[in-house]
């Protein structure tokens, strides 16, 4: 996986919203020590953290929550 394909996935990775394969690919790339991506993942970590400080907790719709819990229970 080249760095140019990663520019938009750092935050998704940190939020757990990247696909399983995408997460594995990014982990492998970071493990190889790419200096550019290591800097970018640190910056993304700071961004996600700062955004989390200002976000309000969201309460999902009851039906959405029930469906999510049902799906999680199946796994």
KOLGUKOL-167257 format. One record per residue: residue number from 1; residue in one letter; x, y, z of N, C-alpha, C in turn. Coordinates in pm, 1 decimal. Layout:
BEGIN
> pos; code; nc1; nc2; nc3; cac1; cac2; cac3; cc1; cc2; cc3
> NUM; a; X; Y; Z; X; Y; Z; X; Y; Z
...
***
This chain:
BEGIN
> pos; code; nc1; nc2; nc3; cac1; cac2; cac3; cc1; cc2; cc3
> 1; x; 86.3; -117.0; 0.0; 0.0; 0.0; 0.0; 90.5; 122.6; 0.0
> 2; x; 70.9; 211.5; -95.2; 150.3; 332.5; -103.2; 91.4; 444.0; -19.8
> 3; x; 176.6; 538.3; 15.2; 134.5; 649.7; 100.3; 24.4; 733.6; 36.8
> 4; x; 27.9; 748.6; -92.5; -71.2; 836.0; -157.3; -213.7; 785.2; -138.1
> 5; x; -230.0; 655.9; -113.1; -363.7; 598.8; -92.1; -410.7; 611.5; 53.0
> 6; x; -322.7; 655.4; 138.6; -353.3; 657.4; 280.7; -400.2; 792.2; 332.6
> 7; x; -384.1; 895.7; 256.5; -408.2; 1031.8; 304.1; -546.3; 1051.1; 366.9
> 8; x; -645.3; 977.3; 322.0; -781.5; 997.8; 373.0; -827.6; 889.5; 470.0
> 9; x; -737.1; 800.1; 511.0; -782.1; 689.4; 594.7; -729.2; 690.1; 736.9
> 10; x; -638.0; 778.0; 768.3; -580.9; 777.7; 903.8; -689.2; 793.9; 1010.0
> 11; x; -773.7; 893.1; 993.2; -878.6; 917.8; 1092.6; -978.4; 803.0; 1096.7
> 12; x; -1014.6; 749.9; 980.7; -1106.3; 635.3; 977.0; -1047.7; 517.4; 1052.7
> 13; x; -920.1; 494.2; 1034.1; -850.7; 386.7; 1105.3; -860.5; 407.5; 1255.8
> 14; x; -830.6; 526.9; 1300.9; -832.5; 556.2; 1444.2; -972.3; 545.4; 1504.5
> 15; x; -1072.8; 574.5; 1425.1; -1211.4; 566.7; 1472.6; -1270.4; 426.6; 1458.6
> 16; x; -1194.1; 334.9; 1402.7; -1243.4; 198.7; 1384.1; -1342.4; 185.9; 1270.7
> 17; x; -1340.2; 280.8; 1178.2; -1437.1; 281.2; 1068.7; -1376.8; 232.5; 937.0
> 18; x; -1253.7; 189.2; 940.6; -1188.2; 138.3; 820.6; -1216.9; -11.5; 810.6
> 19; x; -1224.7; -62.4; 690.3; -1250.7; -205.4; 673.5; -1140.4; -287.0; 740.2
> 20; x; -1168.7; -412.1; 766.1; -1070.0; -499.3; 830.3; -942.9; -508.5; 745.3
> 21; x; -960.2; -526.2; 615.2; -843.8; -535.2; 527.4; -769.1; -403.0; 521.6
> 22; x; -842.0; -293.2; 515.8; -778.7; -161.7; 515.5; -698.6; -137.5; 641.6
> 23; x; -753.0; -179.6; 755.4; -682.2; -165.3; 883.0; -555.3; -249.1; 884.5
> 24; x; -564.9; -371.3; 835.4; -446.7; -457.8; 829.7; -339.7; -398.3; 738.7
> 25; x; -382.3; -348.2; 624.0; -288.0; -287.7; 530.4; -217.9; -167.8; 592.2
> 26; x; -294.0; -83.5; 659.7; -235.8; 34.8; 721.6; -141.5; -4.4; 835.2
> 27; x; -181.2; -101.4; 916.8; -94.0; -148.2; 1024.7; 38.0; -201.2; 969.6
> 28; x; 29.7; -279.3; 863.4; 151.1; -333.1; 800.5; 239.8; -220.2; 750.0
> 29; x; 179.0; -123.0; 686.4; 254.2; -9.7; 631.9; 322.2; 68.0; 744.6
> 30; x; 249.8; 94.7; 851.3; 307.8; 166.6; 964.4; 418.1; 84.7; 1031.9
> 31; x; 401.0; -46.6; 1037.9; 501.7; -134.1; 1098.8; 633.3; -131.3; 1021.7
> 32; x; 626.0; -101.3; 892.8; 747.6; -90.8; 812.3; 820.6; 40.8; 838.4
> 33; x; 760.8; 128.6; 918.0; 828.2; 249.1; 962.9; 828.9; 365.1; 866.2
> 34; x; 729.1; 377.3; 783.0; 722.2; 489.1; 688.6; 719.9; 620.6; 768.0
> 35; x; 825.0; 702.3; 757.0; 830.9; 824.0; 838.8; 717.8; 921.6; 808.9
> 36; x; 678.5; 933.4; 684.1; 570.1; 1025.1; 646.7; 438.3; 982.2; 711.2
> 37; x; 408.7; 855.1; 702.8; 281.8; 806.1; 757.0; 281.6; 804.1; 909.4
> 38; x; 396.9; 781.5; 970.9; 403.3; 786.9; 1116.8; 372.7; 927.5; 1167.2
> 39; x; 423.4; 1028.2; 1097.5; 391.8; 1166.9; 1133.0; 243.5; 1192.9; 1112.5
> 40; x; 189.7; 1148.7; 1000.3; 48.5; 1173.9; 969.4; -45.2; 1102.3; 1067.5
> 41; x; -9.1; 981.2; 1110.2; -96.6; 910.5; 1204.1; -92.3; 979.6; 1340.3
> 42; x; 20.5; 1035.1; 1377.8; 28.3; 1112.8; 1502.7; -59.2; 1237.7; 1493.0
> 43; x; -51.9; 1306.2; 1379.7; -135.9; 1425.4; 1360.1; -283.1; 1388.2; 1362.1
> 44; x; -317.7; 1278.2; 1298.3; -457.0; 1233.6; 1295.2; -504.5; 1196.5; 1435.6
> 45; x; -416.5; 1137.8; 1515.1; -451.3; 1102.4; 1652.6; -485.8; 1227.7; 1732.8
> 46; x; -405.9; 1330.1; 1715.9; -433.1; 1456.4; 1784.4; -565.6; 1516.7; 1737.9
> 47; x; -590.2; 1511.4; 1608.0; -714.8; 1567.3; 1554.0; -837.0; 1494.3; 1608.1
> 48; x; -832.5; 1361.9; 1606.7; -945.0; 1282.6; 1655.8; -966.4; 1309.1; 1804.5
> 49; x; -858.8; 1317.5; 1879.2; -870.6; 1345.6; 2021.7; -935.2; 1482.5; 2045.8
> 50; x; -884.7; 1584.4; 1977.9; -939.4; 1719.3; 1998.1; -1085.7; 1727.5; 1956.4
> 51; x; -1121.5; 1663.2; 1847.6; -1262.1; 1662.6; 1805.5; -1349.8; 1592.3; 1908.3
> 52; x; -1297.1; 1487.5; 1968.7; -1377.1; 1414.7; 2068.3; -1405.6; 1500.0; 2191.9
> 53; x; -1318.6; 1593.8; 2220.8; -1340.2; 1680.8; 2336.6; -1460.5; 1773.2; 2318.4
> 54; x; -1491.4; 1804.3; 2194.2; -1597.3; 1901.2; 2166.7; -1726.3; 1838.6; 2115.3
> 55; x; -1726.6; 1708.6; 2097.9; -1848.0; 1644.9; 2047.1; -1939.8; 1606.3; 2162.6
> 56; x; -2066.6; 1616.0; 2136.7; -2166.1; 1577.6; 2236.5; -2201.9; 1431.3; 2215.0
> 57; x; -2223.9; 1358.8; 2323.3; -2265.4; 1219.3; 2308.3; -2397.1; 1211.7; 2230.2
> 58; x; -2404.9; 1116.2; 2143.3; -2526.4; 1098.6; 2063.2; -2604.6; 978.0; 2114.8
> 59; x; -2733.6; 993.4; 2119.3; -2819.8; 881.7; 2157.2; -2885.8; 828.6; 2031.2
> 60; x; -2858.8; 702.2; 1999.4; -2918.2; 646.0; 1878.0; -3068.2; 624.2; 1893.6
> 61; x; -3135.5; 625.0; 1783.2; -3276.3; 590.0; 1778.7; -3292.5; 451.2; 1840.5
> 62; x; -3401.1; 429.8; 1913.0; -3421.3; 300.3; 1979.7; -3417.0; 183.8; 1882.4
> 63; x; -3478.2; 199.8; 1766.1; -3477.9; 91.1; 1667.3; -3338.1; 65.9; 1613.1
> 64; x; -3265.1; 172.1; 1588.7; -3128.5; 157.8; 1538.6; -3042.3; 88.1; 1643.6
> 65; x; -3057.1; 128.7; 1768.1; -2980.8; 67.9; 1876.4; -3014.6; -80.8; 1889.3
> 66; x; -3142.2; -113.9; 1884.4; -3184.5; -253.8; 1895.9; -3126.8; -336.6; 1781.4
> 67; x; -3127.8; -282.4; 1660.2; -3072.6; -354.0; 1544.7; -2922.4; -372.8; 1560.0
> 68; x; -2852.6; -271.7; 1605.3; -2708.8; -281.6; 1626.0; -2676.7; -388.1; 1731.1
> 69; x; -2746.8; -387.0; 1841.3; -2723.7; -486.4; 1944.3; -2755.9; -627.0; 1895.4
> 70; x; -2859.7; -639.7; 1814.6; -2894.4; -770.6; 1757.6; -2780.5; -821.2; 1670.3
> 71; x; -2726.5; -733.7; 1586.5; -2615.6; -773.8; 1498.0; -2489.9; -810.2; 1577.6
> 72; x; -2463.2; -733.5; 1681.4; -2346.0; -763.4; 1764.0; -2361.3; -896.0; 1836.9
> 73; x; -2482.9; -924.3; 1880.0; -2508.5; -1049.4; 1950.9; -2485.8; -1171.0; 1859.1
> 74; x; -2514.9; -1156.2; 1729.5; -2497.1; -1266.1; 1633.7; -2350.7; -1302.2; 1614.4
> 75; x; -2261.2; -1204.3; 1632.5; -2118.3; -1229.8; 1608.8; -2062.2; -1297.0; 1725.6
***
